[in-house]
């Protein structure tokens, strides 16, 4: 027989995981602040008070988070259903902003191939099309990451059968892609043609 976990216990477990995640984030930031504080002490004595107050504020915030975590651990141990707080893993949160909205890369890839009117496009040409439609200027690291994600997305679309790769004579050339079995519709999403 399964035991239904009460919503209060679920909330405590979720809060515990979020606190662990926040503690690890603040510890990393505190480590960076201490490094920058030491560098400021060496470079410029005037910025010493600002940097010291920043380190002190993060330290007190970290102590507050750790005391909150101890209180949550105590509440978890008091519950009827025994839960070991040590086995609860921290949540992984996304810290950097998204480069593209959800599903936007797929739409851009399909629009690039659709605008090609049946001609093939290389991965670099598709990447240039995606870059021109980004909302902001990207750094070199962001461009490398976006290029990597583009390759993964193209592979996923290829495995789904939405696009196909044109045969190549040499293996060291980059991929050339075209829409597979798609006819241009009047407006909106491309429609798949039926095979007869």
C-alpha positions as CSV (number, residue, x, y, z in Angstrom):
1,X,0.0,0.0,0.0
2,X,1.4,3.4,-1.0
3,X,1.3,6.3,1.4
4,X,0.1,9.6,0.2
5,X,2.6,12.3,0.9
6,X,1.0,15.4,2.4
7,X,1.3,18.7,0.6
8,X,3.1,20.2,3.6
9,X,5.8,17.6,3.4
10,X,6.2,18.2,-0.3
11,X,6.5,21.9,0.3
12,X,9.2,21.2,3.0
13,X,11.2,19.0,0.6
14,X,10.9,21.5,-2.2
15,X,12.0,24.4,0.1
16,X,14.9,22.3,1.4
17,X,16.1,21.6,-2.2
18,X,15.8,25.3,-3.1
19,X,17.7,26.4,0.0
20,X,20.5,24.0,-0.8
21,X,20.7,25.4,-4.4
22,X,20.7,29.0,-3.1
23,X,23.4,28.2,-0.5
24,X,25.7,26.8,-3.1
25,X,25.1,29.8,-5.4
26,X,25.8,32.3,-2.6
27,X,28.9,30.4,-1.5
28,X,30.2,30.6,-5.1
29,X,29.4,34.3,-5.3
30,X,31.0,34.9,-1.8
31,X,34.2,33.1,-3.0
32,X,34.3,35.4,-6.1
33,X,33.7,38.5,-3.9
34,X,36.5,37.6,-1.6
35,X,38.9,37.2,-4.6
36,X,37.8,40.6,-6.0
37,X,38.1,42.2,-2.5
38,X,41.7,41.0,-2.2
39,X,42.4,42.4,-5.6
40,X,40.8,45.7,-4.7
41,X,43.0,45.9,-1.6
42,X,46.0,45.5,-3.8
43,X,44.9,47.8,-6.5
44,X,43.0,50.6,-4.8
45,X,42.5,51.4,-1.2
46,X,39.4,53.6,-1.8
47,X,37.2,50.8,-2.9
48,X,38.0,48.8,0.2
49,X,34.9,49.8,2.2
50,X,32.4,49.0,-0.6
51,X,34.0,45.6,-1.3
52,X,34.2,44.8,2.4
53,X,30.5,45.6,3.0
54,X,29.6,43.5,0.0
55,X,31.5,40.5,1.4
56,X,29.9,41.1,4.8
57,X,26.4,41.3,3.4
58,X,26.8,38.0,1.5
59,X,28.2,36.3,4.6
60,X,25.2,37.3,6.7
61,X,22.8,36.2,4.0
62,X,24.6,32.9,3.8
63,X,24.3,32.4,7.6
64,X,20.6,33.3,7.4
65,X,20.1,30.6,4.6
66,X,22.0,28.0,6.6
67,X,19.8,28.7,9.7
68,X,16.7,28.4,7.6
69,X,17.9,25.1,6.3
70,X,18.5,23.8,9.8
71,X,14.9,24.8,10.7
72,X,13.5,23.0,7.6
73,X,15.6,19.9,8.5
74,X,14.1,19.9,12.0
75,X,10.6,20.2,10.6
76,X,11.3,17.3,8.2
77,X,12.5,15.1,11.0
78,X,9.3,15.8,13.1
79,X,7.0,14.6,10.4
80,X,5.1,11.2,10.6
81,X,6.6,10.0,7.4
82,X,10.4,9.7,8.0
83,X,12.4,11.7,5.5
84,X,16.2,11.9,5.7
85,X,17.1,15.6,4.8
86,X,20.6,14.5,3.7
87,X,19.3,12.6,0.6
88,X,17.4,15.6,-0.8
89,X,19.5,17.0,-3.7
90,X,19.6,20.7,-4.5
91,X,17.6,22.0,-7.5
92,X,19.6,23.1,-10.5
93,X,18.4,26.5,-11.7
94,X,19.3,28.3,-14.9
95,X,21.3,31.4,-14.1
96,X,22.0,32.8,-17.5
97,X,19.3,34.3,-19.6
98,X,18.0,32.3,-22.6
99,X,19.6,33.2,-26.0
100,X,16.4,32.2,-27.8
101,X,12.8,31.7,-26.7
102,X,11.4,28.1,-26.3
103,X,11.0,26.6,-29.8
104,X,12.4,29.6,-31.6
105,X,15.5,27.8,-32.9
106,X,13.3,25.2,-34.6
107,X,11.2,27.8,-36.2
108,X,14.2,29.7,-37.4
109,X,15.8,26.5,-38.9
110,X,12.6,25.7,-40.7
111,X,12.1,29.2,-41.9
112,X,15.6,29.3,-43.2
113,X,15.1,26.1,-45.2
114,X,11.7,27.2,-46.3
115,X,13.0,30.5,-47.6
116,X,15.6,28.5,-49.6
117,X,12.8,27.3,-51.9
118,X,14.0,23.7,-52.2
119,X,17.7,24.5,-52.4
120,X,20.0,23.1,-49.7
121,X,21.6,25.3,-47.0
122,X,24.8,24.5,-45.1
123,X,24.9,24.5,-41.3
124,X,26.9,27.7,-41.4
125,X,24.3,29.4,-43.5
126,X,21.6,28.3,-41.1
127,X,23.7,29.5,-38.2
128,X,24.1,32.9,-39.8
129,X,20.3,33.1,-40.3
130,X,19.7,32.2,-36.6
131,X,22.3,34.8,-35.5
132,X,20.7,37.6,-37.5
133,X,17.4,36.9,-35.7
134,X,18.8,37.1,-32.2
135,X,17.5,39.9,-30.1
136,X,20.9,41.0,-28.8
137,X,24.5,40.9,-29.8
138,X,26.2,37.7,-28.7
139,X,29.6,37.2,-27.2
140,X,32.0,34.6,-28.7
141,X,31.2,32.1,-26.0
142,X,27.5,32.5,-26.6
143,X,28.0,32.0,-30.3
144,X,30.0,28.8,-29.7
145,X,27.3,27.6,-27.4
146,X,24.5,28.5,-29.9
147,X,26.4,26.8,-32.7
148,X,26.6,23.6,-30.6
149,X,22.9,23.8,-29.7
150,X,22.1,24.4,-33.4
151,X,23.9,21.2,-34.4
152,X,22.0,19.3,-31.7
153,X,18.7,20.7,-32.9
154,X,19.4,20.0,-36.6
155,X,20.3,16.4,-35.6
156,X,17.0,16.1,-33.7
157,X,15.0,17.5,-36.6
158,X,16.8,15.1,-39.0
159,X,16.0,12.1,-36.8
160,X,12.4,13.2,-36.7
161,X,12.4,13.3,-40.5
162,X,11.5,17.0,-40.8
163,X,14.7,17.8,-42.6
164,X,17.1,15.7,-44.6
165,X,20.8,15.8,-45.4
166,X,22.0,16.0,-48.9
167,X,24.5,13.3,-49.8
168,X,28.1,14.5,-49.8
169,X,31.0,13.3,-51.8
170,X,33.6,14.0,-49.1
171,X,33.1,13.6,-45.4
172,X,35.0,16.7,-44.3
173,X,32.5,19.1,-45.7
174,X,29.8,20.5,-43.4
175,X,26.2,19.3,-43.6
176,X,23.9,20.6,-46.3
177,X,20.2,20.5,-45.4
178,X,16.8,20.7,-47.1
179,X,13.2,20.3,-45.9
180,X,12.1,16.7,-46.2
181,X,8.6,16.1,-47.8
182,X,7.3,19.6,-47.0
183,X,5.4,21.8,-49.3
184,X,5.1,25.5,-48.6
185,X,1.7,26.3,-47.2
186,X,0.0,29.7,-47.7
187,X,0.5,31.0,-44.1
188,X,2.0,29.6,-40.9
189,X,3.6,26.2,-40.2
190,X,4.7,24.1,-43.2
191,X,2.5,21.1,-43.8
192,X,3.7,17.6,-44.6
193,X,2.8,16.3,-48.0
194,X,1.2,12.9,-48.4
195,X,3.2,10.2,-50.2
196,X,1.2,8.4,-52.9
